[in-house]
Amino acid sequence: MTSTISSTSQEKTVPAGDYSSHFSANISNIAAEISANNYQRENFLRQRLHDKQQQQKMQAERYIYNYVNHQPDQVALHSAILGIVLALSLAAMARLWKAGSYFQLPGYIASLTAFHFLEYWITARYNPTKVTIDSFLFRNGTSYFIAHASAIVEASIEWTFFGDLKKHIILPAIGFALMVFGQTLRSVAMIHASSNFSHIIVHQKADSHQLVTTGVYSFTRHPSYLGYFWWAIGTQLFLMNPVATVGFTIILWRFFNNRIRYEEKFLTEFFGDKYIDYKKTTGTLIPFIK
Ligand SMILES: C[S@@+](CC[C@H](N)C(=O)[O-])C[C@H]1O[C@@H](n2cnc3c(N)ncnc32)[C@H](O)[C@@H]1O
């Protein structure tokens, strides 16, 4: 005689008289299944806990990274100071212009302020993964500080002792045109290159780094350097500073000559023939730098 007994998943036919061994086999299967399920569930919960902890750790690390690198309190402070200096220098410029006096000095300070603000703002807006407090470019080294301080000292001394010589209009007008051209070119280059731009020369190629050869990069390989070069010389012509005009030109030319060579070593490593071809067809437009 046979009997049909329902097991967990399918019906099985077992011989009569063999029920007890069949049940005990089934019970141990169910027990094994429960313990396997518990094990799976425990593992699942452990994994969830681990994921959650990892997530929290990552959030904490991101928070610390953001705080250390972006320093929102410092960004607010820097921006407020830049805004105040810009407003005061524009007001002083307008007053001196009206009085027929040397308006260029506050004008120079206004353009310096606008430059530092734009460096940060454009990075934050168009290249947000690279923005840090250093994007203001305030920590540009002692020589940078000395150069601008000397320009202010020269302008003040010359205005005090040879004021009449500073009353020409042509040189400041040329200087102003160069400042506008240089600042615009630099800002447009930073916007166009977006995430491919970085204030620091990169030594390792990121997967996302692409060679930019379009827009302003189609007529000069280094538009942001070209822009800065003419902006800075323009500021000294605007101030009618003969010594600083010559000094800035020599120092900046040497600086960009070295920097371009160094930067292009890495760009050639990153992009190979593509960069070599780009170099053949597009110059720098900085005088005497091929
Ligand atoms: C301060 S940016 C200057 C960019 C460029 N030299 C200019 O004057 O516009 C320096 C970084 O830009 C990157 N870079 C320079 N030229 C590039 C190009 N044509 N395409 C993509 N990245 C470029 C370099 O790898 C470097 O890390």
The ligand as a MOL file (V3000), in Angstrom:
LIG
                    3D

  0  0  0     0  0            999 V3000
M  V30 BEGIN CTAB
M  V30 COUNTS 27 29 0 0 0
M  V30 BEGIN ATOM
M  V30 1 C 46.0420 76.7330 -15.4320 0
M  V30 2 S 45.3380 75.6090 -16.6320 0 CHG=1
M  V30 3 C 45.9280 76.4580 -18.0780 0
M  V30 4 C 45.3210 75.9650 -19.3160 0
M  V30 5 C 45.9520 76.5630 -20.5740 0
M  V30 6 N 47.3790 76.5100 -20.5020 0
M  V30 7 C 45.4860 77.9680 -20.8070 0
M  V30 8 O 46.3220 78.8780 -20.7540 0
M  V30 9 O 44.2830 78.1740 -21.0260 0 CHG=-1
M  V30 10 C 46.4200 74.2370 -16.5150 0
M  V30 11 C 45.7710 72.8850 -16.7610 0
M  V30 12 O 45.0760 72.8970 -17.9610 0
M  V30 13 C 45.2950 71.6830 -18.6710 0
M  V30 14 N 45.2890 72.0200 -20.0960 0
M  V30 15 C 46.0780 72.9240 -20.7100 0
M  V30 16 N 45.7760 73.0150 -22.0100 0
M  V30 17 C 44.7690 72.1410 -22.2170 0
M  V30 18 C 43.9970 71.7750 -23.3540 0
M  V30 19 N 44.1960 72.3350 -24.5170 0
M  V30 20 N 43.0430 70.8410 -23.1930 0
M  V30 21 C 42.8190 70.2790 -21.9960 0
M  V30 22 N 43.4970 70.5740 -20.8980 0
M  V30 23 C 44.4580 71.4970 -20.9890 0
M  V30 24 C 46.6340 71.1480 -18.2320 0
M  V30 25 O 46.6230 69.7570 -18.1270 0
M  V30 26 C 46.8340 71.7970 -16.8710 0
M  V30 27 O 46.6470 70.8900 -15.8220 0
M  V30 END ATOM
M  V30 BEGIN BOND
M  V30 1 1 1 2
M  V30 2 1 2 3
M  V30 3 1 2 10
M  V30 4 1 3 4
M  V30 5 1 4 5
M  V30 6 1 5 6
M  V30 7 1 5 7
M  V30 8 2 7 8
M  V30 9 1 7 9
M  V30 10 1 10 11
M  V30 11 1 11 12
M  V30 12 1 11 26
M  V30 13 1 12 13
M  V30 14 1 13 14
M  V30 15 1 13 24
M  V30 16 1 14 15
M  V30 17 1 14 23
M  V30 18 2 15 16
M  V30 19 1 16 17
M  V30 20 1 17 18
M  V30 21 2 17 23
M  V30 22 1 18 19
M  V30 23 2 18 20
M  V30 24 1 20 21
M  V30 25 2 21 22
M  V30 26 1 22 23
M  V30 27 1 24 25
M  V30 28 1 24 26
M  V30 29 1 26 27
M  V30 END BOND
M  V30 END CTAB
M  END
